Amino acid sequence: PDGADTYRANAAALGTRFGELDDAYAAGLATCERRTVVTTHEAFGYLAQRYDLEQVGIAGVDPETEPSPARLREVGDLVRAEGVTTIFFETLASPKVAQTLASDLGVETAVLDPIEGLTDDAQDYFSIAQANLESLRVALSCS
């Protein structure tokens, strides 16, 4: 097709960028003191699996589901037992549950962006993924 050479070059460049991002995540998360990531819901399963993290969702898979008191207690016990210092919430979901639980437990909150609602022209997939990596590195005490 017309432009085939350009498409191939663009695909190769994009593949290189994804490879570099994967390398950054693998290296950046290799030496963390903790491996447990607590999130408002389980939206980061692929990321957790790929980089050997344990994802714990406060509300399970559905971000609109309110967690039960028993679930909040269970997550709180895990946060204390695992030494979790940060509970993550997402940009497109209400942070209230994460913020309340974090406040009750005396830990921080931070954003972990699922990159599903990109609206800012200044940001792209790679800049958000890099910001997520930095947030994870701080929360997990990576060296």
N, CA, C and O atoms as CSV, one atom per row, in Angstrom:
chain,resi,resn,atom,element,x,y,z
A,1,PRO,N,N,0.827,-1.197,0.000
A,1,PRO,CA,C,0.000,0.000,0.000
A,1,PRO,C,C,0.869,1.258,0.000
A,1,PRO,O,O,2.059,1.220,0.314
A,2,ASP,N,N,0.247,2.343,-0.354
A,2,ASP,CA,C,0.946,3.623,-0.291
A,2,ASP,C,C,1.386,3.877,1.148
A,2,ASP,O,O,0.617,3.673,2.087
A,3,GLY,N,N,2.612,4.318,1.309
A,3,GLY,CA,C,3.124,4.623,2.641
A,3,GLY,C,C,3.612,3.420,3.418
A,3,GLY,O,O,3.890,3.539,4.611
A,4,ALA,N,N,3.727,2.258,2.778
A,4,ALA,CA,C,4.117,1.034,3.482
A,4,ALA,C,C,5.451,1.193,4.202
A,4,ALA,O,O,5.613,0.722,5.328
A,5,ASP,N,N,6.397,1.851,3.560
A,5,ASP,CA,C,7.704,2.042,4.197
A,5,ASP,C,C,7.574,2.888,5.464
A,5,ASP,O,O,8.225,2.615,6.472
A,6,THR,N,N,6.737,3.905,5.402
A,6,THR,CA,C,6.512,4.762,6.569
A,6,THR,C,C,5.834,3.976,7.685
A,6,THR,O,O,6.207,4.103,8.851
A,7,TYR,N,N,4.837,3.164,7.330
A,7,TYR,CA,C,4.148,2.346,8.334
A,7,TYR,C,C,5.118,1.380,9.012
A,7,TYR,O,O,5.091,1.220,10.233
A,8,ARG,N,N,5.976,0.738,8.217
A,8,ARG,CA,C,6.949,-0.200,8.777
A,8,ARG,C,C,7.924,0.525,9.713
A,8,ARG,O,O,8.241,0.033,10.796
A,9,ALA,N,N,8.387,1.683,9.286
A,9,ALA,CA,C,9.322,2.451,10.117
A,9,ALA,C,C,8.656,2.897,11.418
A,9,ALA,O,O,9.256,2.824,12.491
A,10,ASN,N,N,7.416,3.357,11.311
A,10,ASN,CA,C,6.688,3.783,12.513
A,10,ASN,C,C,6.435,2.609,13.455
A,10,ASN,O,O,6.562,2.745,14.672
A,11,ALA,N,N,6.079,1.459,12.890
A,11,ALA,CA,C,5.842,0.269,13.712
A,11,ALA,C,C,7.129,-0.164,14.411
A,11,ALA,O,O,7.107,-0.540,15.583
A,12,ALA,N,N,8.230,-0.110,13.703
A,12,ALA,CA,C,9.517,-0.478,14.307
A,12,ALA,C,C,9.888,0.489,15.430
A,12,ALA,O,O,10.354,0.069,16.489
A,13,ALA,N,N,9.680,1.781,15.194
A,13,ALA,CA,C,9.994,2.785,16.220
A,13,ALA,C,C,9.113,2.594,17.453
A,13,ALA,O,O,9.585,2.709,18.584
A,14,LEU,N,N,7.840,2.303,17.228
A,14,LEU,CA,C,6.926,2.073,18.344
A,14,LEU,C,C,7.327,0.816,19.117
A,14,LEU,O,O,7.301,0.800,20.348
A,15,GLY,N,N,7.693,-0.225,18.390
A,15,GLY,CA,C,8.159,-1.454,19.038
A,15,GLY,C,C,9.382,-1.201,19.904
A,15,GLY,O,O,9.506,-1.754,20.996
A,16,THR,N,N,10.273,-0.371,19.413
A,16,THR,CA,C,11.467,-0.011,20.185
A,16,THR,C,C,11.082,0.721,21.463
A,16,THR,O,O,11.624,0.438,22.531
A,17,ARG,N,N,10.145,1.663,21.355
A,17,ARG,CA,C,9.715,2.418,22.542
A,17,ARG,C,C,9.061,1.504,23.579
A,17,ARG,O,O,9.301,1.648,24.778
A,18,PHE,N,N,8.231,0.560,23.111
A,18,PHE,CA,C,7.619,-0.388,24.049
A,18,PHE,C,C,8.680,-1.270,24.700
A,18,PHE,O,O,8.595,-1.570,25.891
A,19,GLY,N,N,9.664,-1.680,23.934
A,19,GLY,CA,C,10.759,-2.478,24.489
A,19,GLY,C,C,11.532,-1.715,25.546
A,19,GLY,O,O,11.884,-2.270,26.587
A,20,GLU,N,N,11.797,-0.451,25.284
A,20,GLU,CA,C,12.504,0.386,26.256
A,20,GLU,C,C,11.674,0.578,27.527
A,20,GLU,O,O,12.213,0.570,28.634
A,21,LEU,N,N,10.368,0.749,27.362
A,21,LEU,CA,C,9.485,0.900,28.522
A,21,LEU,C,C,9.466,-0.381,29.351
A,21,LEU,O,O,9.530,-0.330,30.579
A,22,ASP,N,N,9.379,-1.518,28.688
A,22,ASP,CA,C,9.411,-2.805,29.381
A,22,ASP,C,C,10.722,-2.966,30.142
A,22,ASP,O,O,10.725,-3.405,31.292
A,23,ASP,N,N,11.830,-2.614,29.506
A,23,ASP,CA,C,13.133,-2.692,30.175
A,23,ASP,C,C,13.170,-1.781,31.401
A,23,ASP,O,O,13.700,-2.163,32.444
A,24,ALA,N,N,12.606,-0.571,31.277
A,24,ALA,CA,C,12.588,0.376,32.399
A,24,ALA,C,C,11.776,-0.186,33.563
A,24,ALA,O,O,12.185,-0.068,34.719
A,25,TYR,N,N,10.627,-0.795,33.265
A,25,TYR,CA,C,9.812,-1.395,34.323
A,25,TYR,C,C,10.538,-2.578,34.962
A,25,TYR,O,O,10.578,-2.696,36.187
A,26,ALA,N,N,11.107,-3.448,34.137
A,26,ALA,CA,C,11.796,-4.623,34.677
A,26,ALA,C,C,12.947,-4.210,35.586
A,26,ALA,O,O,13.099,-4.757,36.678
A,27,ALA,N,N,13.751,-3.258,35.149
A,27,ALA,CA,C,14.883,-2.801,35.957
A,27,ALA,C,C,14.402,-1.988,37.155
A,27,ALA,O,O,14.923,-2.142,38.260
A,28,GLY,N,N,13.425,-1.136,36.946
A,28,GLY,CA,C,12.953,-0.244,38.001
A,28,GLY,C,C,12.232,-0.946,39.127
A,28,GLY,O,O,12.209,-0.452,40.254
A,29,LEU,N,N,11.638,-2.102,38.836
A,29,LEU,CA,C,10.878,-2.830,39.856
A,29,LEU,C,C,11.598,-4.086,40.350
A,29,LEU,O,O,11.035,-4.871,41.113
A,30,ALA,N,N,12.829,-4.269,39.915
A,30,ALA,CA,C,13.569,-5.485,40.265
A,30,ALA,C,C,14.055,-5.493,41.711
A,30,ALA,O,O,14.188,-6.558,42.313
A,31,THR,N,N,14.318,-4.323,42.267
A,31,THR,CA,C,14.964,-4.264,43.580
A,31,THR,C,C,14.098,-3.536,44.609
A,31,THR,O,O,14.576,-2.665,45.335
A,32,CYS,N,N,12.844,-3.899,44.656
A,32,CYS,CA,C,11.911,-3.242,45.576
A,32,CYS,C,C,11.867,-3.984,46.910
A,32,CYS,O,O,11.977,-5.209,46.961
A,33,GLU,N,N,11.706,-3.223,47.978
A,33,GLU,CA,C,11.583,-3.827,49.306
A,33,GLU,C,C,10.254,-4.551,49.476
A,33,GLU,O,O,10.164,-5.531,50.215
A,34,ARG,N,N,9.225,-4.065,48.790
A,34,ARG,CA,C,7.894,-4.665,48.875
A,34,ARG,C,C,7.423,-5.030,47.472
A,34,ARG,O,O,7.896,-4.471,46.482
A,35,ARG,N,N,6.477,-5.984,47.395
A,35,ARG,CA,C,5.937,-6.420,46.105
A,35,ARG,C,C,4.416,-6.266,46.056
A,35,ARG,O,O,3.810,-6.541,45.021
A,36,THR,N,N,3.790,-5.834,47.146
A,36,THR,CA,C,2.333,-5.753,47.222
A,36,THR,C,C,1.859,-4.361,46.838
A,36,THR,O,O,2.316,-3.361,47.390
A,37,VAL,N,N,0.929,-4.310,45.875
A,37,VAL,CA,C,0.348,-3.059,45.392
A,37,VAL,C,C,-1.143,-3.096,45.709
A,37,VAL,O,O,-1.872,-3.937,45.182
A,38,VAL,N,N,-1.597,-2.189,46.567
A,38,VAL,CA,C,-3.016,-2.104,46.926
A,38,VAL,C,C,-3.654,-1.019,46.073
A,38,VAL,O,O,-3.192,0.122,46.051
A,39,THR,N,N,-4.726,-1.391,45.369
A,39,THR,CA,C,-5.415,-0.481,44.452
A,39,THR,C,C,-6.909,-0.462,44.762
A,39,THR,O,O,-7.427,-1.351,45.438
A,40,THR,N,N,-7.594,0.568,44.254
A,40,THR,CA,C,-9.034,0.646,44.487
A,40,THR,C,C,-9.755,-0.563,43.915
A,40,THR,O,O,-10.695,-1.074,44.524
A,41,HIS,N,N,-9.321,-1.021,42.754
A,41,HIS,CA,C,-9.846,-2.272,42.214
A,41,HIS,C,C,-8.775,-2.917,41.347
A,41,HIS,O,O,-7.755,-2.300,41.041
A,42,GLU,N,N,-9.010,-4.144,40.962
A,42,GLU,CA,C,-7.976,-4.944,40.308
A,42,GLU,C,C,-7.885,-4.652,38.810
A,42,GLU,O,O,-8.306,-5.460,37.982
A,43,ALA,N,N,-7.333,-3.498,38.480
A,43,ALA,CA,C,-7.202,-3.083,37.083
A,43,ALA,C,C,-5.799,-3.307,36.534
A,43,ALA,O,O,-5.553,-3.049,35.356
A,44,PHE,N,N,-4.883,-3.779,37.358
A,44,PHE,CA,C,-3.480,-3.834,36.960
A,44,PHE,C,C,-2.916,-5.252,37.013
A,44,PHE,O,O,-1.737,-5.450,37.310
A,45,GLY,N,N,-3.757,-6.222,36.727
A,45,GLY,CA,C,-3.346,-7.618,36.793
A,45,GLY,C,C,-2.221,-7.975,35.847
A,45,GLY,O,O,-1.297,-8.692,36.229
A,46,TYR,N,N,-2.282,-7.486,34.616
A,46,TYR,CA,C,-1.222,-7.797,33.657
A,46,TYR,C,C,0.101,-7.199,34.101
A,46,TYR,O,O,1.140,-7.854,34.017
A,47,LEU,N,N,0.069,-5.965,34.570
A,47,LEU,CA,C,1.278,-5.309,35.048
A,47,LEU,C,C,1.851,-6.083,36.234
A,47,LEU,O,O,3.053,-6.342,36.292
A,48,ALA,N,N,0.989,-6.447,37.171
A,48,ALA,CA,C,1.439,-7.181,38.353
A,48,ALA,C,C,2.055,-8.522,37.964
A,48,ALA,O,O,3.107,-8.899,38.481
A,49,GLN,N,N,1.410,-9.230,37.066
A,49,GLN,CA,C,1.920,-10.536,36.658
A,49,GLN,C,C,3.260,-10.401,35.944
A,49,GLN,O,O,4.190,-11.158,36.221
A,50,ARG,N,N,3.364,-9.453,35.038
A,50,ARG,CA,C,4.585,-9.302,34.236
A,50,ARG,C,C,5.793,-8.941,35.094
A,50,ARG,O,O,6.905,-9.395,34.822
A,51,TYR,N,N,5.581,-8.122,36.133
A,51,TYR,CA,C,6.707,-7.630,36.923
A,51,TYR,C,C,6.735,-8.202,38.337
A,51,TYR,O,O,7.334,-7.620,39.242
A,52,ASP,N,N,6.083,-9.342,38.516
A,52,ASP,CA,C,6.136,-10.099,39.763
A,52,ASP,C,C,5.692,-9.277,40.974
A,52,ASP,O,O,6.352,-9.257,42.013
A,53,LEU,N,N,4.561,-8.606,40.807
A,53,LEU,CA,C,3.962,-7.855,41.903
A,53,LEU,C,C,2.691,-8.567,42.348
A,53,LEU,O,O,2.102,-9.328,41.580
A,54,GLU,N,N,2.271,-8.326,43.571
A,54,GLU,CA,C,0.993,-8.846,44.048
A,54,GLU,C,C,0.017,-7.679,44.116
A,54,GLU,O,O,0.202,-6.745,44.897
A,55,GLN,N,N,-1.021,-7.741,43.293
A,55,GLN,CA,C,-2.041,-6.699,43.288
A,55,GLN,C,C,-3.171,-7.105,44.231
A,55,GLN,O,O,-3.662,-8.233,44.174
A,56,VAL,N,N,-3.575,-6.184,45.093
A,56,VAL,CA,C,-4.702,-6.412,45.994
A,56,VAL,C,C,-5.706,-5.299,45.746
A,56,VAL,O,O,-5.429,-4.129,46.008
A,57,GLY,N,N,-6.867,-5.670,45.242
A,57,GLY,CA,C,-7.912,-4.692,44.982
A,57,GLY,C,C,-8.834,-4.549,46.178
A,57,GLY,O,O,-9.299,-5.542,46.739
A,58,ILE,N,N,-9.094,-3.317,46.563
A,58,ILE,CA,C,-10.006,-3.080,47.684
A,58,ILE,C,C,-11.409,-3.556,47.315
A,58,ILE,O,O,-12.093,-4.180,48.126
A,59,ALA,N,N,-11.833,-3.255,46.083
A,59,ALA,CA,C,-13.198,-3.576,45.660
A,59,ALA,C,C,-13.252,-4.696,44.634
A,59,ALA,O,O,-14.281,-4.847,43.974
A,60,GLY,N,N,-12.221,-5.474,44.466
A,60,GLY,CA,C,-12.228,-6.533,43.475
A,60,GLY,C,C,-12.051,-5.980,42.077
A,60,GLY,O,O,-11.266,-5.055,41.871
A,61,VAL,N,N,-12.772,-6.534,41.113
A,61,VAL,CA,C,-12.593,-6.156,39.713
A,61,VAL,C,C,-13.402,-4.924,39.331
A,61,VAL,O,O,-12.943,-4.125,38.515
A,62,ASP,N,N,-14.572,-4.750,39.888
A,62,ASP,CA,C,-15.466,-3.654,39.505
A,62,ASP,C,C,-15.200,-2.405,40.345
A,62,ASP,O,O,-15.360,-2.433,41.565
A,63,PRO,N,N,-14.789,-1.299,39.692
A,63,PRO,CA,C,-14.479,-0.088,40.459
A,63,PRO,C,C,-15.697,0.567,41.096
A,63,PRO,O,O,-15.550,1.390,42.000
A,64,GLU,N,N,-16.887,0.219,40.646
A,64,GLU,CA,C,-18.110,0.826,41.176
A,64,GLU,C,C,-18.674,0.073,42.374
A,64,GLU,O,O,-19.595,0.557,43.032
A,65,THR,N,N,-18.136,-1.097,42.661
A,65,THR,CA,C,-18.623,-1.903,43.775
A,65,THR,C,C,-18.039,-1.391,45.084
A,65,THR,O,O,-16.830,-1.199,45.208
A,66,GLU,N,N,-18.911,-1.173,46.050
A,66,GLU,CA,C,-18.454,-0.755,47.380
A,66,GLU,C,C,-17.944,-1.987,48.127
A,66,GLU,O,O,-18.623,-3.012,48.163
A,67,PRO,N,N,-16.765,-1.896,48.717
A,67,PRO,CA,C,-16.258,-3.043,49.471
A,67,PRO,C,C,-17.028,-3.217,50.779
A,67,PRO,O,O,-17.492,-2.248,51.379
A,68,SER,N,N,-17.152,-4.445,51.197
A,68,SER,CA,C,-17.837,-4.740,52.459
A,68,SER,C,C,-16.925,-4.368,53.628
A,68,SER,O,O,-15.712,-4.247,53.455
A,69,PRO,N,N,-17.503,-4.189,54.811
A,69,PRO,CA,C,-16.665,-3.948,55.992
A,69,PRO,C,C,-15.641,-5.071,56.209
A,69,PRO,O,O,-14.510,-4.821,56.626
A,70,ALA,N,N,-16.052,-6.299,55.923
A,70,ALA,CA,C,-15.123,-7.426,56.076
A,70,ALA,C,C,-13.952,-7.297,55.104
A,70,ALA,O,O,-12.808,-7.582,55.459
A,71,ARG,N,N,-14.244,-6.864,53.873
A,71,ARG,CA,C,-13.172,-6.693,52.886
A,71,ARG,C,C,-12.230,-5.561,53.307
A,71,ARG,O,O,-11.012,-5.691,53.178
A,72,LEU,N,N,-12.776,-4.472,53.802
A,72,LEU,CA,C,-11.935,-3.363,54.267
A,72,LEU,C,C,-11.031,-3.813,55.417
A,72,LEU,O,O,-9.859,-3.440,55.475
A,73,ARG,N,N,-11.573,-4.601,56.311
A,73,ARG,CA,C,-10.786,-5.129,57.428
A,73,ARG,C,C,-9.679,-6.054,56.898
A,73,ARG,O,O,-8.538,-5.995,57.356
A,74,GLU,N,N,-10.028,-6.896,55.941
A,74,GLU,CA,C,-9.059,-7.824,55.350
A,74,GLU,C,C,-7.910,-7.063,54.672
A,74,GLU,O,O,-6.740,-7.398,54.855
A,75,VAL,N,N,-8.258,-6.045,53.896
A,75,VAL,CA,C,-7.227,-5.248,53.225
A,75,VAL,C,C,-6.391,-4.498,54.258
A,75,VAL,O,O,-5.170,-4.417,54.125
A,76,GLY,N,N,-7.032,-3.955,55.274
A,76,GLY,CA,C,-6.297,-3.271,56.335
A,76,GLY,C,C,-5.301,-4.185,57.030
A,76,GLY,O,O,-4.168,-3.786,57.301
A,77,ASP,N,N,-5.722,-5.407,57.317
A,77,ASP,CA,C,-4.818,-6.380,57.938
A,77,ASP,C,C,-3.631,-6.671,57.030
A,77,ASP,O,O,-2.496,-6.777,57.494
A,78,LEU,N,N,-3.899,-6.799,55.732
A,78,LEU,CA,C,-2.832,-7.067,54.770
A,78,LEU,C,C,-1.863,-5.887,54.685
A,78,LEU,O,O,-0.649,-6.082,54.647
A,79,VAL,N,N,-2.396,-4.668,54.654
A,79,VAL,CA,C,-1.553,-3.469,54.595
A,79,VAL,C,C,-0.592,-3.455,55.781
A,79,VAL,O,O,0.601,-3.195,55.620
A,80,ARG,N,N,-1.114,-3.734,56.962
A,80,ARG,CA,C,-0.260,-3.750,58.151
A,80,ARG,C,C,0.756,-4.895,58.096
A,80,ARG,O,O,1.934,-4.696,58.393
A,81,ALA,N,N,0.307,-6.077,57.721
A,81,ALA,CA,C,1.187,-7.253,57.707
A,81,ALA,C,C,2.303,-7.133,56.670
A,81,ALA,O,O,3.432,-7.555,56.918
A,82,GLU,N,N,1.986,-6.558,55.512
A,82,GLU,CA,C,2.962,-6.466,54.420
A,82,GLU,C,C,3.779,-5.177,54.454
A,82,GLU,O,O,4.696,-5.007,53.651
A,83,GLY,N,N,3.457,-4.277,55.365
A,83,GLY,CA,C,4.186,-3.015,55.431
A,83,GLY,C,C,3.904,-2.090,54.262
A,83,GLY,O,O,4.757,-1.290,53.879
A,84,VAL,N,N,2.711,-2.197,53.695
A,84,VAL,CA,C,2.320,-1.341,52.570
A,84,VAL,C,C,2.295,0.112,53.043
A,84,VAL,O,O,1.755,0.415,54.107
A,85,THR,N,N,2.879,1.002,52.252
A,85,THR,CA,C,2.947,2.417,52.632
A,85,THR,C,C,2.047,3.308,51.792
A,85,THR,O,O,1.851,4.481,52.112
A,86,THR,N,N,1.495,2.747,50.705
A,86,THR,CA,C,0.708,3.558,49.771
A,86,THR,C,C,-0.467,2.752,49.253
A,86,THR,O,O,-0.319,1.583,48.897
A,87,ILE,N,N,-1.636,3.379,49.213
A,87,ILE,CA,C,-2.807,2.793,48.565
A,87,ILE,C,C,-3.078,3.624,47.320
A,87,ILE,O,O,-3.195,4.847,47.385
A,88,PHE,N,N,-3.175,2.939,46.186
A,88,PHE,CA,C,-3.354,3.613,44.904
A,88,PHE,C,C,-4.824,3.746,44.539
A,88,PHE,O,O,-5.632,2.857,44.808
A,89,PHE,N,N,-5.151,4.872,43.921
A,89,PHE,CA,C,-6.460,5.051,43.307
A,89,PHE,C,C,-6.248,5.482,41.867
A,89,PHE,O,O,-5.147,5.872,41.478
A,90,GLU,N,N,-7.311,5.407,41.082
A,90,GLU,CA,C,-7.220,5.690,39.653
A,90,GLU,C,C,-7.756,7.069,39.324
A,90,GLU,O,O,-8.501,7.669,40.099
A,91,THR,N,N,-7.364,7.554,38.169
A,91,THR,CA,C,-7.777,8.885,37.741
A,91,THR,C,C,-9.263,8.965,37.422
A,91,THR,O,O,-9.861,10.026,37.596
A,92,LEU,N,N,-9.873,7.892,36.966
A,92,LEU,CA,C,-11.267,7.940,36.516
A,92,LEU,C,C,-12.258,7.355,37.516
A,92,LEU,O,O,-13.456,7.305,37.237
A,93,ALA,N,N,-11.783,6.918,38.662
A,93,ALA,CA,C,-12.670,6.358,39.685
A,93,ALA,C,C,-12.583,7.226,40.939
A,93,ALA,O,O,-11.593,7.923,41.160
A,94,SER,N,N,-13.607,7.173,41.732
A,94,SER,CA,C,-13.622,7.961,42.966
A,94,SER,C,C,-12.504,7.503,43.905
A,94,SER,O,O,-12.343,6.306,44.140
A,95,PRO,N,N,-11.742,8.442,44.436
A,95,PRO,CA,C,-10.658,8.088,45.358
A,95,PRO,C,C,-11.112,7.940,46.812
A,95,PRO,O,O,-10.293,7.635,47.679
A,96,LYS,N,N,-12.390,8.149,47.091
A,96,LYS,CA,C,-12.856,8.245,48.480
A,96,LYS,C,C,-12.537,7.017,49.326
A,96,LYS,O,O,-12.049,7.153,50.448
A,97,VAL,N,N,-12.803,5.827,48.807
A,97,VAL,CA,C,-12.559,4.615,49.595
A,97,VAL,C,C,-11.068,4.474,49.879
A,97,VAL,O,O,-10.668,4.200,51.011
A,98,ALA,N,N,-10.247,4.662,48.847
A,98,ALA,CA,C,-8.795,4.548,49.031
A,98,ALA,C,C,-8.288,5.586,50.022
A,98,ALA,O,O,-7.472,5.277,50.890
A,99,GLN,N,N,-8.771,6.810,49.891
A,99,GLN,CA,C,-8.319,7.877,50.789
A,99,GLN,C,C,-8.754,7.629,52.228
A,99,GLN,O,O,-7.978,7.848,53.157
A,100,THR,N,N,-9.979,7.177,52.417
A,100,THR,CA,C,-10.473,6.899,53.768
A,100,THR,C,C,-9.701,5.751,54.405
A,100,THR,O,O,-9.285,5.840,55.560
A,101,LEU,N,N,-9.512,4.674,53.649
A,101,LEU,CA,C,-8.777,3.529,54.178
A,101,LEU,C,C,-7.336,3.919,54.498
A,101,LEU,O,O,-6.808,3.558,55.550
A,102,ALA,N,N,-6.706,4.651,53.592
A,102,ALA,CA,C,-5.324,5.086,53.824
A,102,ALA,C,C,-5.225,5.961,55.067
A,102,ALA,O,O,-4.307,5.808,55.872
A,103,SER,N,N,-6.166,6.871,55.218
A,103,SER,CA,C,-6.172,7.747,56.392
A,103,SER,C,C,-6.326,6.934,57.676
A,103,SER,O,O,-5.626,7.176,58.659
A,104,ASP,N,N,-7.241,5.975,57.662
A,104,ASP,CA,C,-7.463,5.125,58.834
A,104,ASP,C,C,-6.218,4.311,59.195
A,104,ASP,O,O,-5.963,4.035,60.367
A,105,LEU,N,N,-5.447,3.930,58.168
A,105,LEU,CA,C,-4.273,3.083,58.385
A,105,LEU,C,C,-2.980,3.878,58.542
A,105,LEU,O,O,-1.936,3.314,58.867
A,106,GLY,N,N,-3.052,5.187,58.309
A,106,GLY,CA,C,-1.854,6.015,58.425
A,106,GLY,C,C,-0.860,5.825,57.302
A,106,GLY,O,O,0.348,5.936,57.511
A,107,VAL,N,N,-1.368,5.533,56.087
A,107,VAL,CA,C,-0.487,5.386,54.926
A,107,VAL,C,C,-0.836,6.443,53.884
A,107,VAL,O,O,-1.837,7.148,54.012
A,108,GLU,N,N,-0.014,6.543,52.866
A,108,GLU,CA,C,-0.190,7.534,51.811
A,108,GLU,C,C,-1.153,7.029,50.738
A,108,GLU,O,O,-1.494,5.847,50.696
A,109,THR,N,N,-1.580,7.941,49.881
A,109,THR,CA,C,-2.293,7.572,48.655
A,109,THR,C,C,-1.517,8.136,47.477
A,109,THR,O,O,-0.774,9.108,47.609
A,110,ALA,N,N,-1.703,7.512,46.330
A,110,ALA,CA,C,-1.080,7.981,45.094
A,110,ALA,C,C,-1.934,7.509,43.927
A,110,ALA,O,O,-2.755,6.602,44.064
A,111,VAL,N,N,-1.727,8.139,42.784
A,111,VAL,CA,C,-2.458,7.778,41.574
A,111,VAL,C,C,-1.688,6.714,40.809
A,111,VAL,O,O,-0.472,6.809,40.642
A,112,LEU,N,N,-2.407,5.702,40.349
A,112,LEU,CA,C,-1.896,4.730,39.395
A,112,LEU,C,C,-2.884,4.768,38.238
A,112,LEU,O,O,-4.026,4.328,38.371
A,113,ASP,N,N,-2.443,5.287,37.119
A,113,ASP,CA,C,-3.326,5.593,35.995
A,113,ASP,C,C,-3.466,4.384,35.067
A,113,ASP,O,O,-2.459,3.893,34.556
A,114,PRO,N,N,-4.692,3.890,34.834
A,114,PRO,CA,C,-4.884,2.759,33.930
A,114,PRO,C,C,-4.771,3.139,32.449
A,114,PRO,O,O,-4.881,2.279,31.575
A,115,ILE,N,N,-4.555,4.397,32.178
A,115,ILE,CA,C,-4.360,4.934,30.821
A,115,ILE,C,C,-5.562,4.625,29.931
A,115,ILE,O,O,-5.404,4.257,28.767
A,116,GLU,N,N,-6.745,4.776,30.480
A,116,GLU,CA,C,-7.941,4.502,29.679
A,116,GLU,C,C,-8.742,5.754,29.367
A,116,GLU,O,O,-9.728,5.686,28.632
A,117,GLY,N,N,-8.345,6.880,29.902
A,117,GLY,CA,C,-9.101,8.107,29.668
A,117,GLY,C,C,-8.189,9.269,29.337
A,117,GLY,O,O,-8.339,10.352,29.903
A,118,LEU,N,N,-7.254,9.068,28.438
A,118,LEU,CA,C,-6.272,10.087,28.085
A,118,LEU,C,C,-6.955,11.303,27.479
A,118,LEU,O,O,-7.616,11.199,26.446
A,119,THR,N,N,-6.795,12.459,28.121
A,119,THR,CA,C,-7.432,13.682,27.622
A,119,THR,C,C,-6.449,14.826,27.449
A,119,THR,O,O,-6.722,15.757,26.691
A,120,ASP,N,N,-5.327,14.782,28.125
A,120,ASP,CA,C,-4.358,15.875,28.097
A,120,ASP,C,C,-3.434,15.711,26.894
A,120,ASP,O,O,-2.760,14.691,26.758
A,121,ASP,N,N,-3.406,16.716,26.025
A,121,ASP,CA,C,-2.551,16.651,24.839
A,121,ASP,C,C,-1.072,16.578,25.193
A,121,ASP,O,O,-0.266,16.109,24.388
A,122,ALA,N,N,-0.709,17.031,26.376
A,122,ALA,CA,C,0.696,17.028,26.782
A,122,ALA,C,C,1.152,15.643,27.237
A,122,ALA,O,O,2.350,15.406,27.390
A,123,GLN,N,N,0.212,14.731,27.454
A,123,GLN,CA,C,0.555,13.392,27.910
A,123,GLN,C,C,0.252,12.373,26.829
A,123,GLN,O,O,-0.632,12.568,25.995
A,124,ASP,N,N,1.003,11.286,26.861
A,124,ASP,CA,C,0.727,10.163,25.979
A,124,ASP,C,C,0.913,8.875,26.783
A,124,ASP,O,O,1.226,8.919,27.973
A,125,TYR,N,N,0.723,7.752,26.140
A,125,TYR,CA,C,0.824,6.464,26.813
A,125,TYR,C,C,2.147,6.335,27.557
A,125,TYR,O,O,2.186,5.899,28.708
A,126,PHE,N,N,3.220,6.717,26.892
A,126,PHE,CA,C,4.546,6.513,27.461
A,126,PHE,C,C,4.821,7.431,28.650
A,126,PHE,O,O,5.449,7.007,29.620
A,127,SER,N,N,4.368,8.668,28.590
A,127,SER,CA,C,4.600,9.576,29.720
A,127,SER,C,C,3.792,9.136,30.943
A,127,SER,O,O,4.273,9.238,32.072
A,128,ILE,N,N,2.583,8.653,30.727
A,128,ILE,CA,C,1.772,8.170,31.849
A,128,ILE,C,C,2.356,6.874,32.410
A,128,ILE,O,O,2.415,6.694,33.626
A,129,ALA,N,N,2.784,5.976,31.532
A,129,ALA,CA,C,3.396,4.729,31.998
A,129,ALA,C,C,4.658,5.019,32.807
A,129,ALA,O,O,4.923,4.349,33.804
A,130,GLN,N,N,5.431,6.009,32.384
A,130,GLN,CA,C,6.639,6.387,33.128
A,130,GLN,C,C,6.269,6.969,34.495
A,130,GLN,O,O,6.922,6.672,35.495
A,131,ALA,N,N,5.226,7.795,34.535
A,131,ALA,CA,C,4.763,8.344,35.818
A,131,ALA,C,C,4.275,7.223,36.740
A,131,ALA,O,O,4.534,7.253,37.944
A,132,ASN,N,N,3.571,6.235,36.179
A,132,ASN,CA,C,3.137,5.082,36.975
A,132,ASN,C,C,4.339,4.341,37.555
A,132,ASN,O,O,4.331,3.950,38.723
A,133,LEU,N,N,5.367,4.151,36.735
A,133,LEU,CA,C,6.569,3.461,37.205
A,133,LEU,C,C,7.195,4.212,38.377
A,133,LEU,O,O,7.578,3.602,39.376
A,134,GLU,N,N,7.295,5.509,38.258
A,134,GLU,CA,C,7.888,6.297,39.345
A,134,GLU,C,C,7.044,6.199,40.618
A,134,GLU,O,O,7.590,6.089,41.716
A,135,SER,N,N,5.723,6.239,40.477
A,135,SER,CA,C,4.840,6.093,41.646
A,135,SER,C,C,5.017,4.729,42.306
A,135,SER,O,O,5.065,4.627,43.531
A,136,LEU,N,N,5.115,3.689,41.491
A,136,LEU,CA,C,5.326,2.346,42.031
A,136,LEU,C,C,6.673,2.240,42.738
A,136,LEU,O,O,6.769,1.652,43.816
A,137,ARG,N,N,7.705,2.804,42.136
A,137,ARG,CA,C,9.048,2.741,42.738
A,137,ARG,C,C,9.076,3.414,44.113
A,137,ARG,O,O,9.705,2.904,45.041
A,138,VAL,N,N,8.406,4.540,44.243
A,138,VAL,CA,C,8.353,5.227,45.539
A,138,VAL,C,C,7.564,4.378,46.540
A,138,VAL,O,O,8.020,4.151,47.661
A,139,ALA,N,N,6.389,3.915,46.135
A,139,ALA,CA,C,5.517,3.165,47.047
A,139,ALA,C,C,6.132,1.845,47.495
A,139,ALA,O,O,5.918,1.406,48.624
A,140,LEU,N,N,6.895,1.217,46.608
A,140,LEU,CA,C,7.465,-0.097,46.911
A,140,LEU,C,C,8.898,-0.018,47.436
A,140,LEU,O,O,9.538,-1.044,47.670
A,141,SER,N,N,9.395,1.203,47.618
A,141,SER,CA,C,10.772,1.426,48.098
A,141,SER,C,C,11.792,0.675,47.249
A,141,SER,O,O,12.543,-0.168,47.740
A,142,CYS,N,N,11.795,1.004,45.973
A,142,CYS,CA,C,12.738,0.385,45.043
A,142,CYS,C,C,14.033,1.195,45.025
A,142,CYS,O,O,14.012,2.424,45.077
A,143,SER,N,N,15.145,0.494,44.952
A,143,SER,CA,C,16.434,1.200,44.931
A,143,SER,C,C,16.925,1.396,43.507
A,143,SER,O,O,17.993,1.971,43.296
